[in-house]
Amino acid sequence: MTHPTSRARAAGTGVTYVFAVCRGTRATNTADATGLAGMPGGAAVRLLPSGPLTAVVQTVPAADFTDEVWQTRLADRQEIERYARAHHEVVSAAAAHGPAVPLPLATLYHDDDRARRALDDEAHRFHSVLKRIAQHAEWGVKVYEPAAVPEEREPATAGGGGREAPAAPGAGLAYLNRRRGVHERRERRREQALSVAESVDAELRELAAASRRLRTHGAVPAGDGRVHVLNATYLVAVQRTDELAARVSELGERTGARIELTGPWVPYSFVGEV
């Protein structure tokens, strides 16, 4: 499914916002979506059946989703997070009733008929994704490089300034050697951490139906010197959840690495381009 051109509609009109697509089962079509807030300023969240598929939708003001308004919103971190949370809340509620394909934030159609047409045109792709993610959840795993140890701190600058006595002969060379040693120890620690990350990923892929490597985020916000060396996500069958948790715990004990497991999540990372 692609982003339509409904943002160009006149102000004051309504457009159809699509959160997710599910199978059109009796359980889905009788689900109560009235308690969901949805997008700010929109009408009630509702279900839109179309043959064997059902979309979770909401009529929202076209004026709230023009290109200009949306670009301004994207530049406001708090505002875009508010919309992202609203989107995720509806997607998660839909997934509680069975497999649900989450659509990208701000997927809009001129009206319900256009949305139904899109569902019909891409029905085979939606069914393929729904089959892939049924009875599966997404789990995130992060592996961190160990924090730096005291001997890896940069040595004090050789020599001194002002009225200090001149540096002893050979002090400059000693300083450079110490600095080179610090660098080499850091590199070894980094290589060891990357090796651990690869082994963790390899073992977790064995029990996952699919996996994705994501961009690492650099230093940990807490500032303890740790950095990500693995940021990955795994699509794991529900019945293997306990096995996943046990494997992560065992890997942490065996390698001594700090490993974080988060989830379960709606499998956003494994729905592909729909």
C-alpha positions in Angstrom: 0.0 0.0 0.0 1.3 3.4 -0.8 0.8 6.9 0.6 -2.0 8.5 -1.4 -2.5 12.1 -2.4 -5.3 12.9 0.0 -3.2 15.6 1.7 -4.0 17.8 -1.2 -7.8 17.8 -0.5 -9.5 21.0 0.5 -9.5 22.0 4.1 -12.6 21.0 6.0 -13.0 17.7 4.3 -12.3 14.3 5.8 -10.0 11.6 4.7 -9.6 8.0 5.6 -6.6 7.2 7.8 -5.6 3.5 7.8 -3.8 2.1 10.9 -3.6 -1.6 10.1 -5.0 -4.4 8.0 -6.3 -7.7 9.5 -8.0 -10.8 8.2 -11.8 -10.3 8.0 -12.7 -12.9 10.6 -15.7 -12.9 12.8 -13.6 -12.1 15.8 -12.0 -9.1 13.9 -15.3 -7.7 12.5 -17.0 -7.9 15.9 -14.1 -6.3 17.8 -15.0 -3.1 19.6 -12.8 -0.2 18.5 -14.9 2.5 20.0 -12.6 3.0 23.1 -9.6 3.9 21.0 -8.7 7.6 20.7 -6.9 7.4 17.4 -5.5 10.5 15.8 -6.1 13.8 17.5 -9.1 15.6 16.1 -10.4 12.5 14.2 -13.7 10.8 14.3 -14.2 7.4 16.0 -11.9 4.6 15.1 -13.8 2.0 13.2 -13.5 -1.2 11.1 -13.7 -1.1 7.3 -14.4 -4.6 5.8 -13.3 -5.3 2.3 -13.8 -8.9 1.2 -11.5 -11.2 3.2 -9.6 -8.3 4.7 -10.6 -5.6 7.3 -8.8 -2.3 7.8 -8.8 -0.4 11.0 -9.5 3.2 10.0 -10.5 6.7 11.2 -11.8 9.7 9.4 -9.5 12.6 10.1 -9.5 16.3 8.9 -7.7 16.7 5.7 -6.4 20.0 6.9 -4.4 18.3 9.7 -2.4 16.2 7.2 -1.4 18.5 4.4 2.2 18.3 3.4 3.0 21.7 5.0 1.3 20.8 8.3 2.9 17.3 8.4 6.4 18.7 7.7 6.0 21.2 10.5 4.9 18.3 12.8 7.9 16.2 11.9 10.1 19.0 13.1 8.5 19.0 16.5 9.7 16.0 18.4 7.0 16.0 21.1 4.2 16.5 18.5 5.4 13.7 16.2 5.8 11.4 19.2 2.2 12.1 20.2 0.9 11.1 16.8 3.2 8.0 16.7 1.9 6.9 20.1 -1.7 7.3 19.0 -1.0 5.3 15.9 0.8 2.5 17.8 -2.1 2.3 20.4 -4.6 1.5 17.6 -2.2 -1.0 15.9 -1.5 -2.8 19.2 -5.3 -3.0 19.9 -5.9 -4.5 16.5 -3.0 -7.0 16.9 -4.6 -8.2 20.2 -7.4 -9.8 18.1 -5.1 -11.6 15.7 -2.3 -10.9 13.2 -2.4 -7.3 12.0 -0.2 -5.6 9.4 0.7 -2.2 10.8 0.8 0.5 8.1 3.2 3.5 8.2 2.3 6.6 10.1 0.0 8.9 8.2 -1.3 6.4 5.6 -4.3 8.3 4.1 -6.9 7.8 1.4 -9.4 10.2 -0.1 -12.2 8.2 1.2 -13.3 4.7 2.2 -13.8 3.6 -1.4 -10.2 4.4 -2.2 -9.0 2.5 0.9 -11.1 -0.5 -0.1 -9.7 -0.4 -3.6 -6.1 -0.4 -2.2 -7.0 -3.4 0.0 -8.4 -5.3 -3.0 -5.4 -4.4 -5.2 -2.8 -5.6 -2.7 -4.9 -8.4 -1.1 -2.4 -11.1 -2.1 0.5 -9.2 -0.4 -1.5 -8.6 2.7 -2.4 -12.3 3.0 1.2 -13.3 2.5 2.3 -10.9 5.3 -0.5 -12.0 7.6 0.5 -15.6 7.1 4.1 -14.8 7.9 3.5 -13.0 11.2 0.6 -15.1 12.5 1.4 -16.4 16.0 4.7 -14.5 16.0 6.0 -11.4 17.8 8.9 -9.1 17.3 11.6 -8.9 20.0 14.5 -6.4 20.2 18.0 -7.4 21.3 20.8 -5.0 22.1 24.4 -6.0 23.0 26.7 -3.5 24.5 30.5 -3.2 24.5 31.9 -3.4 28.0 32.6 0.0 29.7 36.2 1.3 29.5 38.5 0.2 32.3 41.0 2.6 34.1 44.0 1.4 32.2 42.3 2.5 28.9 42.1 6.1 29.9 44.3 8.6 28.0 47.6 9.2 29.6 48.5 12.8 30.8 50.2 14.9 28.2 53.9 14.5 28.3 55.9 17.4 29.7 54.4 20.6 31.2 54.1 24.2 30.7 54.7 27.4 32.6 57.2 27.1 35.4 57.3 23.3 35.5 60.6 21.5 35.1 61.4 20.3 31.6 60.3 16.8 30.8 62.9 14.1 31.4 64.7 12.7 28.4 62.5 10.1 26.6 59.3 11.3 28.3 57.7 12.1 24.9 58.4 8.7 23.5 57.0 7.1 26.7 53.9 9.1 26.4 53.4 8.1 22.8 53.9 4.4 23.8 51.4 4.6 26.6 48.9 6.3 24.2 49.5 3.6 21.6 48.9 0.9 24.3 45.6 2.5 25.3 44.5 2.6 21.7 45.5 -1.1 21.2 43.6 -2.2 24.3 40.5 -0.3 23.2 40.7 -1.9 19.8 41.0 -5.4 21.2 38.0 -4.7 23.5 36.0 -3.4 20.5 36.9 -6.5 18.4 36.0 -8.9 21.2 32.7 -7.1 21.7 31.9 -7.3 18.0 32.8 -11.0 18.0 30.4 -11.5 20.9 27.7 -9.6 19.0 28.1 -11.8 16.0 27.8 -15.0 18.0 24.7 -13.7 19.9 23.1 -12.8 16.6 23.9 -16.1 15.0 22.4 -18.1 17.9 19.2 -16.0 18.1 18.7 -16.3 14.3 18.6 -20.1 14.8 15.4 -19.9 16.8 13.8 -16.9 14.9 11.6 -17.1 11.8 13.3 -13.9 10.5 15.7 -11.2 11.8 16.9 -7.8 10.9 20.1 -5.9 11.9 19.3 -2.3 12.8 21.6 0.8 13.1 23.4 1.0 16.4 23.0 4.1 18.5 26.5 4.8 19.8 27.1 5.6 23.4 24.6 4.8 26.1 22.7 7.9 27.2 23.7 7.2 30.9 27.2 8.0 29.9 28.9 4.9 31.4 31.1 4.4 28.4 29.2 1.5 26.9 28.2 1.6 23.2 26.0 -0.6 21.1 27.6 -3.3 19.1 24.4 -5.1 18.2 20.9 -3.7 17.6 18.7 -6.4 16.1 15.2 -7.5 16.0 13.8 -11.0 15.7 10.5 -12.5 14.6 9.9 -15.3 17.0 7.0 -17.8 17.3 4.9 -17.3 20.4 5.5 -20.8 21.6 9.3 -20.1 21.6 9.1 -17.0 23.8 10.4 -18.8 26.9 13.2 -20.4 24.8 14.2 -17.0 23.6 14.4 -15.5 27.1 16.4 -18.4 28.3 18.8 -18.3 25.4 19.4 -14.5 25.9 20.1 -15.1 29.6 22.4 -18.0 28.9 24.3 -16.0 26.3 24.8 -13.1 28.8 26.2 -15.5 31.4 28.4 -17.3 28.9 29.9 -14.2 27.2 29.8 -11.7 30.1 28.1 -9.2 27.7 25.4 -6.9 28.7 22.4 -8.0 26.6 19.0 -6.3 26.7 15.8 -8.1 25.5 12.7 -6.0 24.8 9.2 -7.0 23.6 7.0 -8.5 22.5 6.1 -6.0 19.9 3.8 -5.9 16.9 6.1 -7.0 14.1 6.6 -3.7 12.4 10.0 -4.7 11.1 8.7 -7.8 9.3 5.8 -6.6 7.3 7.8 -5.3 4.3 6.6 -2.7 1.9 2.8 -3.1 1.6 
